[in-house]
Structure formats: structure tokens, C-alpha cells
Amino acid sequence: MLTIRCTKCKNKIFRYLKVGKGRVLRCHKARILRDNSLHRGTKVLCRCGNVIGTDEGNSIKMHRQAFFHTGTKVAKE
């Protein structure tokens, strides 16, 4: 489980189940367990107004400089 946080205000944006190694480039909506973000059209925002990513239908394309994460990734079987 990863906790995705905003780089500006350090607030929790969402809890995400990351499967496999590698960077967090996209977050699939089905794997988001707790969502504290705001959705304005296709933009995904933190409560402070920082743009975290872009909504692409069933996933969110993350803006790498706008967030950081803590936690562990689940190994792919």
C-alpha cells in the first residue's frame, strides 16, 4: 500500500495499491482505496489547489513533481 501525498502541503491525496516494481506513472482507479482528491474536469487536485494528475477515464496520469509516496509496493507474481 502506498500513501500518495502532495509535495506542497503534505496532505494525503489517496491510498493506492501499487502492483509491481517501478515508478508511479499512472494510478488505476480500481486500485485507489481512499480518495481525498478533488476532481475539476480532467484535472485531479489536492485540497490546496496543486494539480496532481490528469483523469484519463479508468486511470489517472500522475504529474511526477506534484506528489511523493510512502509505503511498500506489492511484488508482481
N, C-alpha and C positions, 0 to 999 in steps of 0.2 A: 504494500500500500504506500502510495506517495501522497504527501500533502503539498499541493501547489499553492505558493504564496506570492503576493505582489512584491516587486522589488522596491517600490516607493514607500508603501505604508506598512508592509509586512503582515497584512491581513490574510487570513486563509481564504482562498478562492474556491477550491474544491478538493475532495479526496478522490483519488484515482487509482484504479487497479492497473498497474503497468505490467505487461507481459513481455518478457524478453529483454535482452540487453539493448544498449543504445540510448540515444537521446530521446527526449520528449519532443517530438516534432508535431504530432497530432494526438489529440485525445478523443477517443471514440466515446460517444455519448452514452452508450450502453454500459461502459465501464466506470462512469462517474457515479460515485455513491452518494456524495453530499455536495450540492452545488450552491455556493454563496455568491455567484457572479450575477451581473446584470446583463441583459441582452437588449441591445438597441439596434434593430435591423439585423445586419450581418455582423456587427461588432459585438465582441464579448468583453465586458469591462469589469474592473474591480469597483468596489464601492467608492473609492477615492477618485475614480474617473480615468485611471490608467487603462489603456487598451491592451488586453491580454492576448487576444487572438481574433480569428475570423471564423464565423459559423459557415460550414460547408455542407449542411444537410445532416448527415449522420456522424460527422466528426467536427472537431474544432482545430483549425490550423493555428498553432501557437506561435506567438512572437517571442523569440528566444530571449531578447534583452528585457522583456517586461515581467518575467517571473523567475522564481527559483523553486526547487523542490527539496523535501527532506523525506526520508523513509527508505524502504528497500524495494527493489524490483523483483518480480517473480520470474524464476528461470523458465524458459520455454521447454516443454517436454517433447 
